[in-house]
């Protein structure tokens, strides 16, 4: 789709890969590439497998953009929230093959997908916003509420607790973990299972199950647009 997001169409799935530097940062270009890739997958009626570089899905939003100004931070965060809304209501199943670390928006991508497979290893997964001085935005809270239990919601959002892959399964960021060499083969196997679903029934059921959460997220995005992104020193 662009130099930061690649799209490969296979028989039973579309593989979307984020490749943006050491942290695999979520920038404006990455968001644009992901949106375009999702649109193409929908047009091709393909199950999506989203992954990152070896060792990292994403370390979160591009800090160079976030540090420019409150307005620049707000613009990027809003685009990220709208991407999550699109993923959570997407017509095709979305599988994430989490290739390592997933922090901040990287972890929110996990919370926005239908099935999440992690790599076993010394990796960090979680929401570190409060740790780095960012008051969690409304959309972030809405996304977390839709996928995490009350106990892990508070530990993850309020306390910025970071998990290893095994504990990330308990928290609700991942559905399963596998050895690194099994990551993509397992994701492809899961894609094969999703192919057997009736796509229309899957899409309509997803919208029913997530109806209130999607409405809450839409409302949260509107609230964030009226607020400032608060980053405390």
KAVEN-V681069 format. One record per residue. RES is the residue in one letter. SS is DSSP state (@ for helix, = for strand, . for the rest). D_FIRST is the distance of its C-alpha to the first C-alpha in Angstrom with 2 decimals. Layout:
BEGIN
[[RES:SS:D_FIRST] [RES:SS:D_FIRST]]
END
This chain:
BEGIN
[[X:.:0.00] [X:=:3.81] [X:.:7.11] [X:.:7.88] [X:=:5.73] [X:=:5.39] [X:=:6.10] [X:=:9.49] [X:=:11.75] [X:.:15.39] [X:.:18.60] [X:.:19.20] [X:=:16.04] [X:=:12.27] [X:=:11.55] [X:=:9.07] [X:=:9.84] [X:=:10.32] [X:.:11.45] [X:.:13.04] [X:.:16.57] [X:.:19.71] [X:.:19.53] [X:.:15.83] [X:.:16.36] [X:=:14.79] [X:.:14.21] [X:@:13.23] [X:@:9.90] [X:@:9.44] [X:@:10.79] [X:@:8.62] [X:@:5.38] [X:@:7.90] [X:@:9.28] [X:@:6.64] [X:@:6.31] [X:@:10.07] [X:@:10.63] [X:@:9.36] [X:@:11.52] [X:@:14.28] [X:@:14.29] [X:@:14.57] [X:.:17.12] [X:.:15.77] [X:=:16.97] [X:=:14.36] [X:=:14.86] [X:=:13.34] [X:=:14.40] [X:.:14.53] [X:=:16.21] [X:.:19.71] [X:=:22.11] [X:=:19.94] [X:=:17.61] [X:=:17.80] [X:.:20.76] [X:.:19.98] [X:=:19.14] [X:.:18.86] [X:@:22.60] [X:@:22.45] [X:@:21.18] [X:@:23.60] [X:.:26.49] [X:.:26.15] [X:.:27.99] [X:@:28.59] [X:@:26.70] [X:@:23.56] [X:@:23.88] [X:@:24.46] [X:@:21.44] [X:@:19.04] [X:@:21.11] [X:@:21.11] [X:@:17.34] [X:@:17.46] [X:@:20.29] [X:@:18.65] [X:@:15.70] [X:@:18.52] [X:@:20.26] [X:@:17.38] [X:@:17.14] [X:@:20.94] [X:.:21.26] [X:.:18.34] [X:.:19.58] [X:.:18.36] [X:.:19.61] [X:=:17.50] [X:=:18.62] [X:=:17.98] [X:=:18.87] [X:=:20.04] [X:.:20.26] [X:=:22.78] [X:=:23.31] [X:=:22.03] [X:=:23.59] [X:.:23.56] [X:@:20.19] [X:@:19.31] [X:@:22.38] [X:@:21.58] [X:@:18.40] [X:@:20.94] [X:@:23.17] [X:.:20.55] [X:.:19.90] [X:.:22.24] [X:=:22.99] [X:=:22.71] [X:=:23.58] [X:=:24.45] [X:=:25.41] [X:.:29.12] [X:.:30.02] [X:.:30.87] [X:.:27.91] [X:.:27.97] [X:=:26.63] [X:=:27.52] [X:.:27.61] [X:.:29.10] [X:.:29.03] [X:.:32.84] [X:.:33.35] [X:.:31.56] [X:.:33.34] [X:=:30.91] [X:.:32.60] [X:.:30.38] [X:.:28.78] [X:@:29.76] [X:@:26.41] [X:@:26.34] [X:@:29.82] [X:@:28.98] [X:@:26.11] [X:@:28.43] [X:@:31.31] [X:@:29.44] [X:@:28.90] [X:.:31.53] [X:.:35.28] [X:@:37.59] [X:@:38.73] [X:@:35.33] [X:@:34.07] [X:@:36.75] [X:@:36.37] [X:@:32.61] [X:@:32.36] [X:@:35.81] [X:.:36.47] [X:.:33.00] [X:.:33.96] [X:=:31.55] [X:=:31.70] [X:.:31.37] [X:@:29.42] [X:@:32.68] [X:@:33.66] [X:@:30.16] [X:@:30.82] [X:@:34.09] [X:@:32.56] [X:.:29.92] [X:.:26.69] [X:.:26.44] [X:.:27.89] [X:=:28.65] [X:=:28.40] [X:=:28.40] [X:.:28.77] [X:@:25.74] [X:@:26.06] [X:@:26.08] [X:@:23.03] [X:@:20.40] [X:@:23.21] [X:@:24.48] [X:@:21.17] [X:@:20.95] [X:@:24.59] [X:@:24.04] [X:@:21.22] [X:@:23.91] [X:@:26.27] [X:@:23.98] [X:@:23.52] [X:.:27.28] [X:.:27.25] [X:.:27.72] [X:@:24.36] [X:@:26.13] [X:@:28.75] [X:@:26.32] [X:@:24.38] [X:@:27.70] [X:@:29.38] [X:@:26.63] [X:@:27.09] [X:@:30.85] [X:@:30.87] [X:.:28.67] [X:@:30.12] [X:@:32.07] [X:@:29.47] [X:@:26.82] [X:@:29.47] [X:@:30.40] [X:@:26.85] [X:@:26.56] [X:@:29.93] [X:@:29.01] [X:@:26.00] [X:@:28.50] [X:@:30.98] [X:@:28.56] [X:@:27.84] [X:.:31.61] [X:.:31.99] [X:.:31.23] [X:.:29.27] [X:.:32.24] [X:=:31.98] [X:.:35.45] [X:.:36.69]]
END
